[in-house]
């Protein structure tokens, strides 16, 4: 009988307070959404000024940005990948501090 009592999962006071906090949060969030005013809100959208200059066409092309991205990735990962290929042993190389 004592073995079954020890094997059963325990429900502590902190667990019940978490459940209570969750229930209160869900009720308050649900209550707020029910009391919210219904309707449509117009959101202002920015308009281009008449004196604005045109954006350069080179900045509007995805190919330029993808190319820059690929170059940056290659520069960033070239040294670590070559080190992994040249020295595949686990861990880092030893440091000489003297």
Helices and strands as residue ranges (DSSP letters): H 2-7, H 13-35, G 57-60, H 62-86
